[in-house]
Amino acid sequence: MNIKKPLVRNQPEVGQLIRRLRLVAGLTQEQFAASLGVTYSTINRWENKRSQPSPLAIEKIERMLKAMDEQFYYF
């Protein structure tokens, strides 16, 4: 039995979302990696679809987003 994943159109990949977040934050891959406690090459692999972030990394990215939102709100 061959089970196919459903096609979802117009939905960005995780790597694309991570790249957009990083660019909106004005961070290089090195700076973004340091803020998450991972290596530059890890960020590069995520953004280029060679690997996926772990659940822990996604939690860290979520916290970063919330902090950015709070800074923007109070700016």
mmCIF file of the C-alpha atoms, coordinates in Angstrom:
data_MODEL
# 
_entry.id   MODEL 
# 
loop_
_atom_site.group_PDB 
_atom_site.id 
_atom_site.type_symbol 
_atom_site.label_atom_id 
_atom_site.label_alt_id 
_atom_site.label_comp_id 
_atom_site.label_asym_id 
_atom_site.label_entity_id 
_atom_site.label_seq_id 
_atom_site.pdbx_PDB_ins_code 
_atom_site.Cartn_x 
_atom_site.Cartn_y 
_atom_site.Cartn_z 
_atom_site.occupancy 
_atom_site.B_iso_or_equiv 
_atom_site.pdbx_formal_charge 
_atom_site.auth_seq_id 
_atom_site.auth_comp_id 
_atom_site.auth_asym_id 
_atom_site.auth_atom_id 
_atom_site.pdbx_PDB_model_num 
ATOM 1  C CA . MET A 1 1  ? 0.000  0.000  0.000  1.00 0.00 ? 1  MET A CA 1 
ATOM 2  C CA . ASN A 1 2  ? 1.378  3.373  -1.034 1.00 0.00 ? 2  ASN A CA 1 
ATOM 3  C CA . ILE A 1 3  ? 0.236  6.247  1.175  1.00 0.00 ? 3  ILE A CA 1 
ATOM 4  C CA . LYS A 1 4  ? 0.920  9.676  -0.233 1.00 0.00 ? 4  LYS A CA 1 
ATOM 5  C CA . LYS A 1 5  ? 1.106  12.872 1.732  1.00 0.00 ? 5  LYS A CA 1 
ATOM 6  C CA . PRO A 1 6  ? -1.646 15.338 0.859  1.00 0.00 ? 6  PRO A CA 1 
ATOM 7  C CA . LEU A 1 7  ? -0.558 18.184 -1.355 1.00 0.00 ? 7  LEU A CA 1 
ATOM 8  C CA . VAL A 1 8  ? -0.769 21.546 0.353  1.00 0.00 ? 8  VAL A CA 1 
ATOM 9  C CA . ARG A 1 9  ? -0.289 24.433 -2.011 1.00 0.00 ? 9  ARG A CA 1 
ATOM 10 C CA . ASN A 1 10 ? 0.854  27.943 -1.164 1.00 0.00 ? 10 ASN A CA 1 
ATOM 11 C CA . GLN A 1 11 ? 2.134  26.872 2.233  1.00 0.00 ? 11 GLN A CA 1 
ATOM 12 C CA . PRO A 1 12 ? 5.780  27.751 2.852  1.00 0.00 ? 12 PRO A CA 1 
ATOM 13 C CA . GLU A 1 13 ? 8.225  25.083 3.967  1.00 0.00 ? 13 GLU A CA 1 
ATOM 14 C CA . VAL A 1 14 ? 9.680  25.229 7.469  1.00 0.00 ? 14 VAL A CA 1 
ATOM 15 C CA . GLY A 1 15 ? 13.048 26.271 6.043  1.00 0.00 ? 15 GLY A CA 1 
ATOM 16 C CA . GLN A 1 16 ? 11.476 29.161 4.152  1.00 0.00 ? 16 GLN A CA 1 
ATOM 17 C CA . LEU A 1 17 ? 9.694  30.325 7.299  1.00 0.00 ? 17 LEU A CA 1 
ATOM 18 C CA . ILE A 1 18 ? 12.912 30.165 9.302  1.00 0.00 ? 18 ILE A CA 1 
ATOM 19 C CA . ARG A 1 19 ? 14.757 32.171 6.646  1.00 0.00 ? 19 ARG A CA 1 
ATOM 20 C CA . ARG A 1 20 ? 11.990 34.799 6.558  1.00 0.00 ? 20 ARG A CA 1 
ATOM 21 C CA . LEU A 1 21 ? 11.996 35.106 10.341 1.00 0.00 ? 21 LEU A CA 1 
ATOM 22 C CA . ARG A 1 22 ? 15.761 35.484 10.398 1.00 0.00 ? 22 ARG A CA 1 
ATOM 23 C CA . LEU A 1 23 ? 15.731 38.136 7.684  1.00 0.00 ? 23 LEU A CA 1 
ATOM 24 C CA . VAL A 1 24 ? 12.883 40.081 9.316  1.00 0.00 ? 24 VAL A CA 1 
ATOM 25 C CA . ALA A 1 25 ? 14.867 40.015 12.549 1.00 0.00 ? 25 ALA A CA 1 
ATOM 26 C CA . GLY A 1 26 ? 17.851 41.395 10.625 1.00 0.00 ? 26 GLY A CA 1 
ATOM 27 C CA . LEU A 1 27 ? 20.106 38.531 11.676 1.00 0.00 ? 27 LEU A CA 1 
ATOM 28 C CA . THR A 1 28 ? 22.789 36.644 9.807  1.00 0.00 ? 28 THR A CA 1 
ATOM 29 C CA . GLN A 1 29 ? 22.731 32.863 9.923  1.00 0.00 ? 29 GLN A CA 1 
ATOM 30 C CA . GLU A 1 30 ? 25.579 33.040 12.439 1.00 0.00 ? 30 GLU A CA 1 
ATOM 31 C CA . GLN A 1 31 ? 23.718 35.469 14.713 1.00 0.00 ? 31 GLN A CA 1 
ATOM 32 C CA . PHE A 1 32 ? 20.476 33.504 14.471 1.00 0.00 ? 32 PHE A CA 1 
ATOM 33 C CA . ALA A 1 33 ? 22.329 30.276 15.255 1.00 0.00 ? 33 ALA A CA 1 
ATOM 34 C CA . ALA A 1 34 ? 23.987 31.833 18.310 1.00 0.00 ? 34 ALA A CA 1 
ATOM 35 C CA . SER A 1 35 ? 20.647 33.078 19.632 1.00 0.00 ? 35 SER A CA 1 
ATOM 36 C CA . LEU A 1 36 ? 19.219 29.552 19.354 1.00 0.00 ? 36 LEU A CA 1 
ATOM 37 C CA . GLY A 1 37 ? 22.298 27.768 20.664 1.00 0.00 ? 37 GLY A CA 1 
ATOM 38 C CA . VAL A 1 38 ? 22.938 25.866 17.431 1.00 0.00 ? 38 VAL A CA 1 
ATOM 39 C CA . THR A 1 39 ? 25.637 26.073 14.779 1.00 0.00 ? 39 THR A CA 1 
ATOM 40 C CA . TYR A 1 40 ? 25.626 28.161 11.630 1.00 0.00 ? 40 TYR A CA 1 
ATOM 41 C CA . SER A 1 41 ? 25.603 24.973 9.565  1.00 0.00 ? 41 SER A CA 1 
ATOM 42 C CA . THR A 1 42 ? 22.433 23.821 11.342 1.00 0.00 ? 42 THR A CA 1 
ATOM 43 C CA . ILE A 1 43 ? 20.597 26.991 10.298 1.00 0.00 ? 43 ILE A CA 1 
ATOM 44 C CA . ASN A 1 44 ? 21.949 26.574 6.783  1.00 0.00 ? 44 ASN A CA 1 
ATOM 45 C CA . ARG A 1 45 ? 20.671 22.982 6.616  1.00 0.00 ? 45 ARG A CA 1 
ATOM 46 C CA . TRP A 1 46 ? 17.210 24.014 7.857  1.00 0.00 ? 46 TRP A CA 1 
ATOM 47 C CA . GLU A 1 47 ? 16.928 26.843 5.358  1.00 0.00 ? 47 GLU A CA 1 
ATOM 48 C CA . ASN A 1 48 ? 18.096 24.650 2.478  1.00 0.00 ? 48 ASN A CA 1 
ATOM 49 C CA . LYS A 1 49 ? 15.769 21.725 3.307  1.00 0.00 ? 49 LYS A CA 1 
ATOM 50 C CA . ARG A 1 50 ? 18.574 19.326 4.190  1.00 0.00 ? 50 ARG A CA 1 
ATOM 51 C CA . SER A 1 51 ? 17.235 18.783 7.712  1.00 0.00 ? 51 SER A CA 1 
ATOM 52 C CA . GLN A 1 52 ? 14.337 19.788 9.940  1.00 0.00 ? 52 GLN A CA 1 
ATOM 53 C CA . PRO A 1 53 ? 14.568 21.601 13.275 1.00 0.00 ? 53 PRO A CA 1 
ATOM 54 C CA . SER A 1 54 ? 13.961 19.515 16.374 1.00 0.00 ? 54 SER A CA 1 
ATOM 55 C CA . PRO A 1 55 ? 10.911 20.167 18.557 1.00 0.00 ? 55 PRO A CA 1 
ATOM 56 C CA . LEU A 1 56 ? 13.229 21.901 21.054 1.00 0.00 ? 56 LEU A CA 1 
ATOM 57 C CA . ALA A 1 57 ? 14.596 24.192 18.337 1.00 0.00 ? 57 ALA A CA 1 
ATOM 58 C CA . ILE A 1 58 ? 11.058 25.025 17.231 1.00 0.00 ? 58 ILE A CA 1 
ATOM 59 C CA . GLU A 1 59 ? 10.210 25.951 20.835 1.00 0.00 ? 59 GLU A CA 1 
ATOM 60 C CA . LYS A 1 60 ? 13.249 28.260 20.950 1.00 0.00 ? 60 LYS A CA 1 
ATOM 61 C CA . ILE A 1 61 ? 12.203 29.877 17.664 1.00 0.00 ? 61 ILE A CA 1 
ATOM 62 C CA . GLU A 1 62 ? 8.690  30.344 19.045 1.00 0.00 ? 62 GLU A CA 1 
ATOM 63 C CA . ARG A 1 63 ? 10.067 32.064 22.163 1.00 0.00 ? 63 ARG A CA 1 
ATOM 64 C CA . MET A 1 64 ? 12.190 34.299 19.946 1.00 0.00 ? 64 MET A CA 1 
ATOM 65 C CA . LEU A 1 65 ? 9.110  35.253 17.926 1.00 0.00 ? 65 LEU A CA 1 
ATOM 66 C CA . LYS A 1 66 ? 7.188  36.103 21.077 1.00 0.00 ? 66 LYS A CA 1 
ATOM 67 C CA . ALA A 1 67 ? 10.062 38.246 22.349 1.00 0.00 ? 67 ALA A CA 1 
ATOM 68 C CA . MET A 1 68 ? 10.253 40.049 18.993 1.00 0.00 ? 68 MET A CA 1 
ATOM 69 C CA . ASP A 1 69 ? 6.503  40.628 19.082 1.00 0.00 ? 69 ASP A CA 1 
ATOM 70 C CA . GLU A 1 70 ? 6.703  42.100 22.581 1.00 0.00 ? 70 GLU A CA 1 
ATOM 71 C CA . GLN A 1 71 ? 9.582  44.392 21.590 1.00 0.00 ? 71 GLN A CA 1 
ATOM 72 C CA . PHE A 1 72 ? 7.684  45.580 18.527 1.00 0.00 ? 72 PHE A CA 1 
ATOM 73 C CA . TYR A 1 73 ? 4.488  46.104 20.524 1.00 0.00 ? 73 TYR A CA 1 
ATOM 74 C CA . TYR A 1 74 ? 6.199  48.287 23.123 1.00 0.00 ? 74 TYR A CA 1 
ATOM 75 C CA . PHE A 1 75 ? 8.378  50.147 20.621 1.00 0.00 ? 75 PHE A CA 1 
# 
